[in-house]
Amino acid sequence: MKVKYAVWVLLGLLVLATAVSCKSSPPPEAVTPPPERDAPDQDSLNALEAAEDRALAAQKLISDFEGPSAFPEDWKAANSLLVDADRRKSTSTLQEVRESTDRYITAAKAYEGMTGEVLGLYYEARAEELMAARDAAVDAGAWELIPEYLEEADDTVANAVEKYEAGNYYVARDTATEALAMYQVLKLGLDAYDVRMAIADRNFEDYDPQNVELADDTLRDAALDYSANDLAGAKDKVNTAMLLYNQAMATAWESYAADKGAEAASDRQTALDMRANVAVRPEYNAAQDVYNRANSAFQEQKFDEAARGFEDSVRRFGMVIAETRIKRTAAEEALERANQKMAESDEKARNAEIILEGGEE
């Protein structure tokens, strides 16, 4: 009976201990789930992409139209905004997408704020460049010799202006570049033509006929390329033609200078044989100085300068020879008159002697 009572007591104590133990330990805290974050929708992602594209397009426009060199500080500031937008770009939540979008729009606005000044400065410089190229073509004879080609280039400039005013900046730039090339090719072609005319005026074709003929063919091919709007091909051919004409001209000047030098040397010797260096010393010395300078230029391979110097010395020695002949003729006539007078005086003296002798008789 006592044993049974002890068992119940023991069980009671165990229950009491368990109850006390549970009562002294705090209940476990409930875990609060994190707040739900709004996921970005497709519209917000599209807006982010559009903002990024806008910033990149604005950056490219400024870069393509020389903005970095024209406005370096503004360019640096705008680039910093774009770099920051790239670095902090996030698409994890709707809020982060919107913040990223705002940063790209801020960068785009920074570039776009430069656009007016950048484009204005760029096209002002291009306008000056076009005007200078046109003036050079006109000075080379475009207005008188090829007015239809000059008018075509002018129309291309007008087209570029229309594109610019319509906001088609890249098309305007390409059209202006085309017009510039047109003016430049026209000027180069006229320069080559001018050399060709100089060759013809001096009858220099026979000194280097092969290069002259090849240059003529090349210049005609350049005109065909120009008409086909192959401006690069036309420019290359015009430059080739100019090179050939210049080679022909150089060969001609060397040969011509040698010929005129020989002519000048011959005239100089004639003058010396006539003793022009004594009869008309100042004029002879002047001709000799020109002759010496021409010889020096020939030795230095400045053949065009030498040729012109020899031409001048030929002219001068010719005048020296002519003046010497006039003086010699005048001297001979004077001597003849003196001799005649002396003869007359001798005759008078003899007559007087005869008379005197007769009188003495």
C-alpha atoms as a printed R data frame, in Angstrom:
    type eleno elety resid chain resno       x       y        z
1   ATOM     1    CA   MET     A     1   0.000   0.000    0.000
2   ATOM     2    CA   LYS     A     2   2.872   2.380    0.860
3   ATOM     3    CA   VAL     A     3   4.645   1.434   -2.351
4   ATOM     4    CA   LYS     A     4   1.643   2.313   -4.436
5   ATOM     5    CA   TYR     A     5   1.323   5.646   -2.652
6   ATOM     6    CA   ALA     A     6   4.992   6.452   -3.306
7   ATOM     7    CA   VAL     A     7   4.565   5.856   -7.031
8   ATOM     8    CA   TRP     A     8   1.737   8.358   -7.187
9   ATOM     9    CA   VAL     A     9   3.760  10.901   -5.317
10  ATOM    10    CA   LEU     A    10   6.697  10.458   -7.689
11  ATOM    11    CA   LEU     A    11   4.506  10.897  -10.737
12  ATOM    12    CA   GLY     A    12   3.002  14.021   -9.181
13  ATOM    13    CA   LEU     A    13   6.455  15.501   -8.647
14  ATOM    14    CA   LEU     A    14   7.476  14.780  -12.244
15  ATOM    15    CA   VAL     A    15   4.362  16.534  -13.544
16  ATOM    16    CA   LEU     A    16   5.025  19.501  -11.244
17  ATOM    17    CA   ALA     A    17   8.677  19.766  -12.360
18  ATOM    18    CA   THR     A    18   7.676  19.684  -16.005
19  ATOM    19    CA   ALA     A    19   5.088  22.372  -15.472
20  ATOM    20    CA   VAL     A    20   7.558  24.608  -13.658
21  ATOM    21    CA   SER     A    21  10.187  24.061  -16.355
22  ATOM    22    CA   CYS     A    22   7.797  24.998  -19.160
23  ATOM    23    CA   LYS     A    23   6.615  28.023  -17.284
24  ATOM    24    CA   SER     A    24  10.172  29.425  -16.770
25  ATOM    25    CA   SER     A    25  11.250  29.153  -20.482
26  ATOM    26    CA   PRO     A    26   9.925  31.955  -22.761
27  ATOM    27    CA   PRO     A    27   7.825  30.888  -25.698
28  ATOM    28    CA   PRO     A    28   9.586  30.930  -29.072
29  ATOM    29    CA   GLU     A    29   9.225  34.208  -31.036
30  ATOM    30    CA   ALA     A    30   7.217  34.124  -34.216
31  ATOM    31    CA   VAL     A    31   9.302  34.767  -37.366
32  ATOM    32    CA   THR     A    32   7.892  37.721  -39.374
33  ATOM    33    CA   PRO     A    33   8.187  37.123  -43.153
34  ATOM    34    CA   PRO     A    34   9.913  39.919  -45.180
35  ATOM    35    CA   PRO     A    35   7.603  42.376  -46.832
36  ATOM    36    CA   GLU     A    36   6.798  41.514  -50.393
37  ATOM    37    CA   ARG     A    37   8.721  43.704  -52.991
38  ATOM    38    CA   ASP     A    38   6.994  44.756  -56.210
39  ATOM    39    CA   ALA     A    39   8.536  43.011  -59.187
40  ATOM    40    CA   PRO     A    40   9.195  45.236  -62.266
41  ATOM    41    CA   ASP     A    41   6.637  44.934  -65.026
42  ATOM    42    CA   GLN     A    42   7.418  44.894  -68.729
43  ATOM    43    CA   ASP     A    43   6.431  48.526  -69.217
44  ATOM    44    CA   SER     A    44   8.943  49.696  -66.601
45  ATOM    45    CA   LEU     A    45  11.679  47.557  -68.154
46  ATOM    46    CA   ASN     A    46  10.867  48.972  -71.594
47  ATOM    47    CA   ALA     A    47  11.048  52.490  -70.194
48  ATOM    48    CA   LEU     A    48  14.480  51.733  -68.722
49  ATOM    49    CA   GLU     A    49  15.722  50.402  -72.037
50  ATOM    50    CA   ALA     A    50  14.367  53.433  -73.856
51  ATOM    51    CA   ALA     A    51  16.069  55.799  -71.403
52  ATOM    52    CA   GLU     A    52  19.391  54.001  -71.813
53  ATOM    53    CA   ASP     A    53  19.071  54.092  -75.613
54  ATOM    54    CA   ARG     A    54  18.240  57.788  -75.431
55  ATOM    55    CA   ALA     A    55  21.360  58.533  -73.400
56  ATOM    56    CA   LEU     A    56  23.596  56.484  -75.701
57  ATOM    57    CA   ALA     A    57  22.139  58.111  -78.833
58  ATOM    58    CA   ALA     A    58  22.650  61.585  -77.374
59  ATOM    59    CA   GLN     A    59  26.222  60.693  -76.421
60  ATOM    60    CA   LYS     A    60  26.952  59.421  -79.934
61  ATOM    61    CA   LEU     A    61  25.535  62.547  -81.535
62  ATOM    62    CA   ILE     A    62  27.764  64.793  -79.443
63  ATOM    63    CA   SER     A    63  30.777  62.568  -80.110
64  ATOM    64    CA   ASP     A    64  30.172  62.397  -83.868
65  ATOM    65    CA   PHE     A    65  29.917  66.169  -84.208
66  ATOM    66    CA   GLU     A    66  33.155  67.054  -82.395
67  ATOM    67    CA   GLY     A    67  31.498  67.937  -79.090
68  ATOM    68    CA   PRO     A    68  34.227  66.415  -76.874
69  ATOM    69    CA   SER     A    69  36.873  68.756  -78.289
70  ATOM    70    CA   ALA     A    70  34.573  71.775  -78.493
71  ATOM    71    CA   PHE     A    71  33.129  71.488  -74.973
72  ATOM    72    CA   PRO     A    72  35.401  69.183  -72.963
73  ATOM    73    CA   GLU     A    73  34.058  70.089  -69.500
74  ATOM    74    CA   ASP     A    74  30.404  69.575  -70.415
75  ATOM    75    CA   TRP     A    75  31.313  66.317  -72.146
76  ATOM    76    CA   LYS     A    76  33.131  65.080  -69.057
77  ATOM    77    CA   ALA     A    77  30.210  65.927  -66.787
78  ATOM    78    CA   ALA     A    78  27.672  64.169  -69.005
79  ATOM    79    CA   ASN     A    79  29.904  61.111  -69.285
80  ATOM    80    CA   SER     A    80  30.146  60.933  -65.497
81  ATOM    81    CA   LEU     A    81  26.361  60.800  -65.243
82  ATOM    82    CA   LEU     A    82  26.192  58.004  -67.817
83  ATOM    83    CA   VAL     A    83  28.921  56.001  -66.089
84  ATOM    84    CA   ASP     A    84  27.071  56.370  -62.795
85  ATOM    85    CA   ALA     A    85  23.826  55.214  -64.438
86  ATOM    86    CA   ASP     A    86  25.577  52.157  -65.859
87  ATOM    87    CA   ARG     A    87  27.229  51.322  -62.541
88  ATOM    88    CA   ARG     A    88  24.022  51.589  -60.489
89  ATOM    89    CA   LYS     A    89  21.693  50.022  -63.003
90  ATOM    90    CA   SER     A    90  19.387  47.462  -61.353
91  ATOM    91    CA   THR     A    91  16.254  45.608  -62.398
92  ATOM    92    CA   SER     A    92  15.583  43.744  -59.134
93  ATOM    93    CA   THR     A    93  12.525  45.713  -58.098
94  ATOM    94    CA   LEU     A    94  10.143  48.165  -59.657
95  ATOM    95    CA   GLN     A    95  11.557  50.949  -57.516
96  ATOM    96    CA   GLU     A    96  15.145  50.194  -58.574
97  ATOM    97    CA   VAL     A    97  14.106  50.066  -62.233
98  ATOM    98    CA   ARG     A    98  12.485  53.479  -61.901
99  ATOM    99    CA   GLU     A    99  15.538  54.945  -60.189
100 ATOM   100    CA   SER     A   100  17.806  53.494  -62.871
101 ATOM   101    CA   THR     A   101  15.534  54.958  -65.537
102 ATOM   102    CA   ASP     A   102  15.730  58.395  -63.936
103 ATOM   103    CA   ARG     A   103  19.538  58.275  -63.881
104 ATOM   104    CA   TYR     A   104  19.693  57.465  -67.604
105 ATOM   105    CA   ILE     A   105  17.238  60.257  -68.383
106 ATOM   106    CA   THR     A   106  19.403  62.672  -66.399
107 ATOM   107    CA   ALA     A   107  22.463  61.633  -68.409
108 ATOM   108    CA   ALA     A   108  20.526  61.924  -71.677
109 ATOM   109    CA   LYS     A   109  19.394  65.444  -70.780
110 ATOM   110    CA   ALA     A   110  22.979  66.441  -70.029
111 ATOM   111    CA   TYR     A   111  24.069  65.367  -73.523
112 ATOM   112    CA   GLU     A   112  20.989  66.866  -75.141
113 ATOM   113    CA   GLY     A   113  21.694  70.156  -73.431
114 ATOM   114    CA   MET     A   114  24.941  70.334  -75.408
115 ATOM   115    CA   THR     A   115  23.345  69.511  -78.746
116 ATOM   116    CA   GLY     A   116  22.405  73.010  -79.901
117 ATOM   117    CA   GLU     A   117  25.815  74.550  -79.314
118 ATOM   118    CA   VAL     A   118  27.700  71.515  -80.607
119 ATOM   119    CA   LEU     A   119  25.741  71.322  -83.857
120 ATOM   120    CA   GLY     A   120  25.835  75.073  -84.344
121 ATOM   121    CA   LEU     A   121  29.591  75.223  -83.932
122 ATOM   122    CA   TYR     A   122  30.128  72.147  -86.115
123 ATOM   123    CA   TYR     A   123  28.082  73.431  -89.028
124 ATOM   124    CA   GLU     A   124  29.526  76.924  -88.723
125 ATOM   125    CA   ALA     A   125  32.978  75.404  -89.211
126 ATOM   126    CA   ARG     A   126  31.725  73.267  -92.115
127 ATOM   127    CA   ALA     A   127  30.142  76.326  -93.751
128 ATOM   128    CA   GLU     A   128  33.447  78.199  -93.590
129 ATOM   129    CA   GLU     A   129  35.246  75.173  -94.993
130 ATOM   130    CA   LEU     A   130  32.768  74.885  -97.858
131 ATOM   131    CA   MET     A   131  33.024  78.591  -98.652
132 ATOM   132    CA   ALA     A   132  36.818  78.443  -98.729
133 ATOM   133    CA   ALA     A   133  36.741  75.387 -101.020
134 ATOM   134    CA   ARG     A   134  34.254  77.091 -103.337
135 ATOM   135    CA   ASP     A   135  36.350  80.279 -103.470
136 ATOM   136    CA   ALA     A   136  39.412  78.197 -104.345
137 ATOM   137    CA   ALA     A   137  37.527  76.501 -107.184
138 ATOM   138    CA   VAL     A   138  36.278  79.849 -108.483
139 ATOM   139    CA   ASP     A   139  39.777  81.337 -108.306
140 ATOM   140    CA   ALA     A   140  41.023  78.377 -110.330
141 ATOM   141    CA   GLY     A   141  38.530  79.244 -113.088
142 ATOM   142    CA   ALA     A   142  35.438  77.172 -112.286
143 ATOM   143    CA   TRP     A   143  33.010  80.008 -112.945
144 ATOM   144    CA   GLU     A   144  34.432  80.713 -116.408
145 ATOM   145    CA   LEU     A   145  35.388  77.201 -117.531
146 ATOM   146    CA   ILE     A   146  32.963  74.757 -115.878
147 ATOM   147    CA   PRO     A   147  30.003  76.744 -114.504
148 ATOM   148    CA   GLU     A   148  27.614  73.776 -114.716
149 ATOM   149    CA   TYR     A   149  29.812  71.698 -112.402
150 ATOM   150    CA   LEU     A   150  30.136  74.589 -109.965
151 ATOM   151    CA   GLU     A   151  26.365  74.996 -109.926
152 ATOM   152    CA   GLU     A   152  25.939  71.286 -109.220
153 ATOM   153    CA   ALA     A   153  28.215  71.554 -106.184
154 ATOM   154    CA   ASP     A   154  26.294  74.643 -105.023
155 ATOM   155    CA   ASP     A   155  23.030  72.673 -105.259
156 ATOM   156    CA   THR     A   156  24.548  69.945 -103.096
157 ATOM   157    CA   VAL     A   157  25.359  72.528 -100.426
158 ATOM   158    CA   ALA     A   158  21.780  73.802 -100.553
159 ATOM   159    CA   ASN     A   159  20.562  70.239 -100.076
160 ATOM   160    CA   ALA     A   160  22.794  69.836  -97.026
161 ATOM   161    CA   VAL     A   161  21.304  72.998  -95.515
162 ATOM   162    CA   GLU     A   162  17.786  71.658  -96.035
163 ATOM   163    CA   LYS     A   163  18.665  68.395  -94.294
164 ATOM   164    CA   TYR     A   164  20.213  70.253  -91.377
165 ATOM   165    CA   GLU     A   165  17.195  72.497  -90.929
166 ATOM   166    CA   ALA     A   166  14.963  69.392  -90.980
167 ATOM   167    CA   GLY     A   167  16.981  67.833  -88.155
168 ATOM   168    CA   ASN     A   168  18.562  65.136  -90.335
169 ATOM   169    CA   TYR     A   169  21.991  65.919  -88.960
170 ATOM   170    CA   TYR     A   170  23.849  62.854  -90.168
171 ATOM   171    CA   VAL     A   171  22.445  63.127  -93.691
172 ATOM   172    CA   ALA     A   172  23.280  66.837  -93.676
173 ATOM   173    CA   ARG     A   173  26.838  66.071  -92.594
174 ATOM   174    CA   ASP     A   174  27.321  63.474  -95.341
175 ATOM   175    CA   THR     A   175  25.824  65.779  -97.966
176 ATOM   176    CA   ALA     A   176  28.090  68.653  -96.901
177 ATOM   177    CA   THR     A   177  31.081  66.314  -97.067
178 ATOM   178    CA   GLU     A   178  30.077  65.368 -100.599
179 ATOM   179    CA   ALA     A   179  29.816  69.025 -101.616
180 ATOM   180    CA   LEU     A   180  33.239  69.728 -100.131
181 ATOM   181    CA   ALA     A   181  34.742  66.860 -102.125
182 ATOM   182    CA   MET     A   182  33.107  68.208 -105.283
183 ATOM   183    CA   TYR     A   183  34.644  71.650 -104.838
184 ATOM   184    CA   GLN     A   184  38.037  70.123 -104.075
185 ATOM   185    CA   VAL     A   185  38.029  67.849 -107.119
186 ATOM   186    CA   LEU     A   186  36.988  70.739 -109.353
187 ATOM   187    CA   LYS     A   187  39.847  72.847 -108.030
188 ATOM   188    CA   LEU     A   188  42.380  70.037 -108.471
189 ATOM   189    CA   GLY     A   189  41.134  69.355 -111.983
190 ATOM   190    CA   LEU     A   190  41.461  72.994 -112.959
191 ATOM   191    CA   ASP     A   191  44.967  73.127 -111.507
192 ATOM   192    CA   ALA     A   192  45.917  70.130 -113.642
193 ATOM   193    CA   TYR     A   193  44.327  71.782 -116.667
194 ATOM   194    CA   ASP     A   194  46.349  74.926 -115.986
195 ATOM   195    CA   VAL     A   195  49.598  72.930 -116.080
196 ATOM   196    CA   ARG     A   196  48.437  71.296 -119.304
197 ATOM   197    CA   MET     A   197  47.845  74.715 -120.870
198 ATOM   198    CA   ALA     A   198  51.292  75.864 -119.752
199 ATOM   199    CA   ILE     A   199  52.776  72.848 -121.518
200 ATOM   200    CA   ALA     A   200  50.850  73.706 -124.671
201 ATOM   201    CA   ASP     A   201  51.674  77.423 -124.529
202 ATOM   202    CA   ARG     A   202  55.389  76.691 -124.449
203 ATOM   203    CA   ASN     A   203  55.182  73.865 -126.971
204 ATOM   204    CA   PHE     A   204  56.611  71.491 -124.397
205 ATOM   205    CA   GLU     A   205  54.669  68.409 -125.582
206 ATOM   206    CA   ASP     A   206  57.572  67.183 -127.700
207 ATOM   207    CA   TYR     A   207  59.944  66.994 -124.739
208 ATOM   208    CA   ASP     A   208  57.924  64.229 -122.992
209 ATOM   209    CA   PRO     A   209  55.012  63.213 -125.258
210 ATOM   210    CA   GLN     A   210  54.368  59.881 -123.508
211 ATOM   211    CA   ASN     A   211  53.609  61.378 -120.108
212 ATOM   212    CA   VAL     A   212  51.583  64.187 -121.632
213 ATOM   213    CA   GLU     A   213  49.380  61.742 -123.534
214 ATOM   214    CA   LEU     A   214  48.940  59.499 -120.500
215 ATOM   215    CA   ALA     A   215  48.032  62.491 -118.342
216 ATOM   216    CA   ASP     A   216  45.451  63.640 -120.916
217 ATOM   217    CA   ASP     A   217  43.793  60.197 -120.865
218 ATOM   218    CA   THR     A   218  43.820  60.082 -117.069
219 ATOM   219    CA   LEU     A   219  42.239  63.516 -116.782
220 ATOM   220    CA   ARG     A   220  39.452  62.478 -119.149
221 ATOM   221    CA   ASP     A   221  38.829  59.362 -117.043
222 ATOM   222    CA   ALA     A   222  38.666  61.563 -113.942
223 ATOM   223    CA   ALA     A   223  35.926  63.617 -115.584
224 ATOM   224    CA   LEU     A   224  33.950  60.429 -116.244
225 ATOM   225    CA   ASP     A   225  34.313  59.351 -112.610
226 ATOM   226    CA   TYR     A   226  33.147  62.762 -111.453
227 ATOM   227    CA   SER     A   227  30.074  62.576 -113.652
228 ATOM   228    CA   ALA     A   228  29.321  59.151 -112.142
229 ATOM   229    CA   ASN     A   229  29.611  60.703 -108.633
230 ATOM   230    CA   ASP     A   230  32.713  58.621 -107.911
231 ATOM   231    CA   LEU     A   231  34.442  61.541 -106.262
232 ATOM   232    CA   ALA     A   232  37.160  59.457 -104.611
233 ATOM   233    CA   GLY     A   233  38.077  57.859 -107.945
234 ATOM   234    CA   ALA     A   234  37.981  61.227 -109.683
235 ATOM   235    CA   LYS     A   235  40.273  62.755 -107.068
236 ATOM   236    CA   ASP     A   236  42.796  59.923 -107.390
237 ATOM   237    CA   LYS     A   237  42.850  60.234 -111.172
238 ATOM   238    CA   VAL     A   238  43.179  64.007 -111.101
239 ATOM   239    CA   ASN     A   239  46.131  63.713 -108.729
240 ATOM   240    CA   THR     A   240  47.702  61.125 -111.030
241 ATOM   241    CA   ALA     A   241  47.204  63.369 -114.048
242 ATOM   242    CA   MET     A   242  48.760  66.298 -112.187
243 ATOM   243    CA   LEU     A   243  51.758  64.161 -111.270
244 ATOM   244    CA   LEU     A   244  52.240  63.126 -114.904
245 ATOM   245    CA   TYR     A   245  51.892  66.700 -116.164
246 ATOM   246    CA   ASN     A   246  54.410  67.906 -113.602
247 ATOM   247    CA   GLN     A   247  56.836  65.182 -114.629
248 ATOM   248    CA   ALA     A   248  56.461  66.172 -118.261
249 ATOM   249    CA   MET     A   249  56.883  69.817 -117.345
250 ATOM   250    CA   ALA     A   250  60.019  69.084 -115.310
251 ATOM   251    CA   THR     A   251  61.540  67.131 -118.186
252 ATOM   252    CA   ALA     A   252  60.642  69.917 -120.592
253 ATOM   253    CA   TRP     A   253  62.094  72.635 -118.385
254 ATOM   254    CA   GLU     A   254  65.390  70.775 -118.067
255 ATOM   255    CA   SER     A   255  65.723  70.243 -121.802
256 ATOM   256    CA   TYR     A   256  64.489  73.711 -122.628
257 ATOM   257    CA   ALA     A   257  66.853  75.279 -120.099
258 ATOM   258    CA   ALA     A   258  69.758  73.392 -121.651
259 ATOM   259    CA   ASP     A   259  68.753  74.641 -125.113
260 ATOM   260    CA   LYS     A   260  68.395  78.250 -123.968
261 ATOM   261    CA   GLY     A   261  71.646  77.981 -122.045
262 ATOM   262    CA   ALA     A   262  73.454  76.945 -125.207
263 ATOM   263    CA   GLU     A   263  71.807  79.825 -127.078
264 ATOM   264    CA   ALA     A   264  72.812  82.286 -124.369
265 ATOM   265    CA   ALA     A   265  76.402  80.999 -124.382
266 ATOM   266    CA   SER     A   266  76.576  81.429 -128.151
267 ATOM   267    CA   ASP     A   267  75.263  85.009 -127.982
268 ATOM   268    CA   ARG     A   268  77.653  85.772 -125.168
269 ATOM   269    CA   GLN     A   269  80.585  84.588 -127.260
270 ATOM   270    CA   THR     A   270  79.408  86.668 -130.202
271 ATOM   271    CA   ALA     A   271  79.296  89.709 -127.942
272 ATOM   272    CA   LEU     A   272  82.804  89.008 -126.701
273 ATOM   273    CA   ASP     A   273  84.089  88.577 -130.258
274 ATOM   274    CA   MET     A   274  82.668  92.012 -131.037
275 ATOM   275    CA   ARG     A   275  84.353  93.377 -127.909
276 ATOM   276    CA   ALA     A   276  80.972  94.386 -126.550
277 ATOM   277    CA   ASN     A   277  82.435  94.088 -123.059
278 ATOM   278    CA   VAL     A   278  84.416  97.208 -123.976
279 ATOM   279    CA   ALA     A   279  82.025  98.989 -126.311
280 ATOM   280    CA   VAL     A   280  78.948  98.734 -124.039
281 ATOM   281    CA   ARG     A   281  80.457  97.573 -120.770
282 ATOM   282    CA   PRO     A   282  77.519  98.319 -118.374
283 ATOM   283    CA   GLU     A   283  74.982  96.545 -120.577
284 ATOM   284    CA   TYR     A   284  77.315  93.603 -121.139
285 ATOM   285    CA   ASN     A   285  78.009  93.236 -117.414
286 ATOM   286    CA   ALA     A   286  74.270  93.226 -116.662
287 ATOM   287    CA   ALA     A   287  73.701  90.474 -119.220
288 ATOM   288    CA   GLN     A   288  76.655  88.531 -117.812
289 ATOM   289    CA   ASP     A   289  75.197  88.708 -114.277
290 ATOM   290    CA   VAL     A   290  71.877  87.282 -115.440
291 ATOM   291    CA   TYR     A   291  73.711  84.570 -117.361
292 ATOM   292    CA   ASN     A   292  75.759  83.608 -114.292
293 ATOM   293    CA   ARG     A   293  72.663  83.353 -112.089
294 ATOM   294    CA   ALA     A   294  70.956  81.173 -114.688
295 ATOM   295    CA   ASN     A   295  73.969  78.863 -114.763
296 ATOM   296    CA   SER     A   296  73.876  78.587 -110.970
297 ATOM   297    CA   ALA     A   297  70.163  77.768 -111.030
298 ATOM   298    CA   PHE     A   298  70.791  75.076 -113.643
299 ATOM   299    CA   GLN     A   299  73.503  73.508 -111.491
300 ATOM   300    CA   GLU     A   300  71.029  73.486 -108.577
301 ATOM   301    CA   GLN     A   301  68.470  71.776 -110.857
302 ATOM   302    CA   LYS     A   302  66.116  74.731 -110.702
303 ATOM   303    CA   PHE     A   303  65.464  74.298 -114.370
304 ATOM   304    CA   ASP     A   304  62.465  76.585 -114.777
305 ATOM   305    CA   GLU     A   305  64.355  79.392 -113.044
306 ATOM   306    CA   ALA     A   306  67.429  78.642 -115.139
307 ATOM   307    CA   ALA     A   307  65.428  78.630 -118.365
308 ATOM   308    CA   ARG     A   308  63.871  81.998 -117.613
309 ATOM   309    CA   GLY     A   309  67.288  83.350 -116.672
310 ATOM   310    CA   PHE     A   310  68.791  82.110 -119.926
311 ATOM   311    CA   GLU     A   311  65.864  83.598 -121.839
312 ATOM   312    CA   ASP     A   312  66.569  86.932 -120.195
313 ATOM   313    CA   SER     A   313  70.297  86.694 -120.863
314 ATOM   314    CA   VAL     A   314  69.645  85.849 -124.538
315 ATOM   315    CA   ARG     A   315  67.503  88.972 -124.761
316 ATOM   316    CA   ARG     A   316  70.129  91.062 -123.012
317 ATOM   317    CA   PHE     A   317  73.064  89.745 -125.062
318 ATOM   318    CA   GLY     A   318  70.990  90.352 -128.190
319 ATOM   319    CA   MET     A   319  70.564  93.993 -127.183
320 ATOM   320    CA   VAL     A   320  74.272  94.228 -126.339
321 ATOM   321    CA   ILE     A   321  75.190  92.870 -129.764
322 ATOM   322    CA   ALA     A   322  72.780  95.270 -131.472
323 ATOM   323    CA   GLU     A   323  74.105  98.286 -129.549
324 ATOM   324    CA   THR     A   324  77.675  97.229 -130.220
325 ATOM   325    CA   ARG     A   325  76.931  97.000 -133.933
326 ATOM   326    CA   ILE     A   326  75.374 100.447 -133.882
327 ATOM   327    CA   LYS     A   327  78.376 101.852 -132.089
328 ATOM   328    CA   ARG     A   328  80.786 100.076 -134.415
329 ATOM   329    CA   THR     A   329  78.917 101.384 -137.427
330 ATOM   330    CA   ALA     A   330  78.919 104.884 -136.003
331 ATOM   331    CA   ALA     A   331  82.627 104.602 -135.213
332 ATOM   332    CA   GLU     A   332  83.421 103.288 -138.650
333 ATOM   333    CA   GLU     A   333  81.436 106.109 -140.226
334 ATOM   334    CA   ALA     A   334  83.184 108.645 -138.022
335 ATOM   335    CA   LEU     A   335  86.539 107.150 -138.900
336 ATOM   336    CA   GLU     A   336  85.646 107.237 -142.534
337 ATOM   337    CA   ARG     A   337  84.627 110.863 -142.245
338 ATOM   338    CA   ALA     A   338  87.841 111.637 -140.419
339 ATOM   339    CA   ASN     A   339  89.878 109.875 -143.031
340 ATOM   340    CA   GLN     A   340  88.001 111.717 -145.734
341 ATOM   341    CA   LYS     A   341  88.662 115.007 -144.015
342 ATOM   342    CA   MET     A   342  92.278 114.087 -143.637
343 ATOM   343    CA   ALA     A   343  92.425 113.219 -147.306
344 ATOM   344    CA   GLU     A   344  90.792 116.519 -148.188
345 ATOM   345    CA   SER     A   345  93.234 118.332 -145.941
346 ATOM   346    CA   ASP     A   346  96.156 116.566 -147.571
347 ATOM   347    CA   GLU     A   347  94.827 117.542 -150.976
348 ATOM   348    CA   LYS     A   348  94.410 121.135 -149.919
349 ATOM   349    CA   ALA     A   349  97.900 121.101 -148.539
350 ATOM   350    CA   ARG     A   350  99.286 119.753 -151.767
351 ATOM   351    CA   ASN     A   351  97.365 122.359 -153.755
352 ATOM   352    CA   ALA     A   352  98.676 125.073 -151.519
353 ATOM   353    CA   GLU     A   353 102.170 123.746 -151.930
354 ATOM   354    CA   ILE     A   354 101.780 123.740 -155.687
355 ATOM   355    CA   ILE     A   355 100.452 127.250 -155.630
356 ATOM   356    CA   LEU     A   356 103.299 128.345 -153.455
357 ATOM   357    CA   GLU     A   357 105.792 126.621 -155.638
358 ATOM   358    CA   GLY     A   358 104.200 128.205 -158.699
359 ATOM   359    CA   GLY     A   359 104.287 131.589 -157.105
360 ATOM   360    CA   GLU     A   360 107.920 131.279 -156.454
361 ATOM   361    CA   GLU     A   361 108.522 130.644 -160.029
